[in-house]
Every structure is written in structure tokens, then in C-alpha cells.
């Protein structure tokens, strides 16, 4: 629920805490990043070339999407302009992909944290279809990037199962990581 100042009101024990949308985004992004990292680290690195179907990416290429979400989409939202051509190809090894994903995150998270509320809520161009651009709040681009990462993590968990890896708990228990 939003209060008059646009803050989200949450009940926490017997006191109330308010959180801005940006603070909520940062909290969610940090949590989802940790879960994604856990899933990536569970993948057998020697199966990086796994490709479940002809039109599918390899496991390493799909894992590189998480780096792209941070380095191209999130960085572009911060700057107000996304350069899709700026993404480099994946490194040689799967472990390097994980390392890049892990090492890039703190600086990008900090950049979002340092955005003013006005900048976080300002508008920017973003693709809405083939050769079509629309106007979106930077905040919405960041949220979309987070949701897209979660979507690709779901895909990646299927790759993990196919590769014979153990699927960790994501939002609840898994067959490989039961809670009871």
C-alpha cells in the first residue's frame, strides 16, 4: 500500500516501516541475485555446451544472459540509454561467466542505490517491438530486467536438471534440497 508520499507501507513486528519503490527494488534484486548465483554455481561446468534443443542456447550462453541483464540493461537504465551492441561475447569458461556475474553486481547495485528518486522515476526509450521504441520509467526498465532474469533462471534450472546437477531451493524446497 502506498502512503501519501509514495512510500510503500509494510507491517514489521509491531512497528511500521516505510520503503520507497527503489528500496524495494534493491532488496528484491539483491535477493534474486543471490538465488541466481546459487543456481549458476550448482551447474556442472563441464556441461557448459549443453543445448537441450536446436533453437536453444548453450548453458554458457544462457548463463551469459544474466551478465547482460546487469551490464547492458541495468547499466543502460541507469544511464538512460541502452546500448545492446556493447555486450561482449561470453568468456571461454563457464566459471568465468559466473565470476563476471558475481563481480559486476555490487557496483551496479550501488549505482542504482545512488540514483536520485527523480532520476529513478525519469523516462527513457526502450524497445517495445521490432524497430519500435516506447517511453518507460527507468524504474520500470530495471524491474523488467529483474523479472527477465527470474524468467531465464527458470529456464536455466531446467538445463541444470538435464545436466545432472542438483537443483537448489529457489523459492521453496526442490527434490535435491528438501526443507524437511
N, C-alpha and C positions, 0 to 999 in steps of 0.2 A: 504494500500500500504506500503510495506517495503522500508525503505531507505537503504543506503549502510552499515549502522551499524546494520541492522536487527531490527530497531525500526519501529513501526507502526505509520504512519503519519495520524493525524486526523486534520481536519479543525475545529477550535473552535473560533467563532466570527471572528475577522479579524487577529488573530494571530494563528500560528501553534503550536501545542503541539505534542510532540512525546511520545509514550508509549511503553514500552517493552511488549513482549508477556506475561511475568509473571505479569506485572502490569495490563494488560488487563484481564488476568485470575482472578486475585484477585478482580478486580472490578466486573466482572461478577459473581463470586462465592458469593461475599457479597450480591449483588442484589438478586440473585436467592435464597440464604439462607433466606433472609427477606420475600420473597414471599412464600416460602415453610412453613416458620413458621406461616405466616398469615393463610395459608390453614389448617395446623395442628390445630391451635388454634380455627378454626371455626368448627371443628368436634365435635359432641356431645359425650363427654367422656363416657356416659352411653351406647354407641353403639360400644364400642371397640371390641366386639366379632363378629361384623357384618362380614359375609363371603358371598359375592354375588354368588359364585358358588363353587361346590365341590372342584375343584382344586385351588381355590383362597386362599390367606392368609386371616387371620382376619385383621381388620383395624389396630389393635395394632401391629400385626406382620409386616404389610406393612409399618406402620409408623416407626418401628424399623429399616427398611432398610435405612432410612435417617441417623440414628446414625451410622450404619455400613459403609455407604459411607464415613463418616468422620473418624471414629475411626479405621477402618480396611484398606480401600482402600487409602484414602488420607494420613493417617499416614504411611502406608506401602510404598507409593510412596516417601514420604519424606525420609524414612529410606533406600529405595532401595530394600525392600523385604516385600512382603505382607504375613501375617500370617492369613489365613482365619479361622483358628481354634481359634483365640484369641477373637472373638466376644462372649460376654456373652449373655445369653437369655434375652428377654425383661423383664423389671421390672414388678411389679404387676399391676400398673395402667397406663392408657393412659397418664395421666398428668405427670407421671414420665418420660415417653418416650419423651414428648415434652420438659420437663425440661432438660433432658440429651442432647438432640439435641441442645437446645439453649445454654447451659452452656459449652459444649465442643468446640463450634465453634470458639470463639475468640482466644484460644490458638493454635488451628490447623491453622487458618488463619495466625497468627503471625509466625508460624514455616515455612510456605511456603514463607511468606514475607522475612524471614531471609535467605532463601536458596540463595546461590550464583547463578549467571546465569549459570556457568559451571555445578553445581550440578543439577539445574532445568532442564538442557538440557542433562544430562547424561543418559545412558541406564540402563535398568533393565529388569528382566524376568517378564513376565505377561502371564496368561493363554490365549490361542487362540483357544482352543477346549478341548474336553475330553482328559485328560492326556497329553496335548501338551502345551509347553511353547514357547513363542516368545520373541524377544527383542524389547522394546519400550522405547522411551524417558520418563523420569519421567513426564515431562510436558504433554505428550500425555495421560498418565495414569490419571493424575489429570483432564484433560479436559474430558476424557471418564467418569470419576466418576461424574463430574458435569452434563454431558449430561444424564447419567443414573439416576441421582437424578431428573432431569426435567422429564424424562420419567415416573418414579414412582410417581411423583407429579401429572401427568396427570391421572394415574390410581387412585390415592387417591382422586382426585376431583370427580371422578365418585362415589366412596364409599361415599363421603361427600353428594352428591346429593341423593343417595339411602337412607342414614341415616336420611334424612330430614333436614340436615344442610343447611346453606346459603353459596353458593359458592362465595367467594370473587373475585374481579377483579384479574386476573393473569397477562395477557399481554394486556388486554383490558377489556371493560365492561362485566359483566355477568348479567344474568337475576335477580340475587339478589343484584348486586352492579352496577347499570347502571351509566353511566357518565353524563347523561343529565337528 
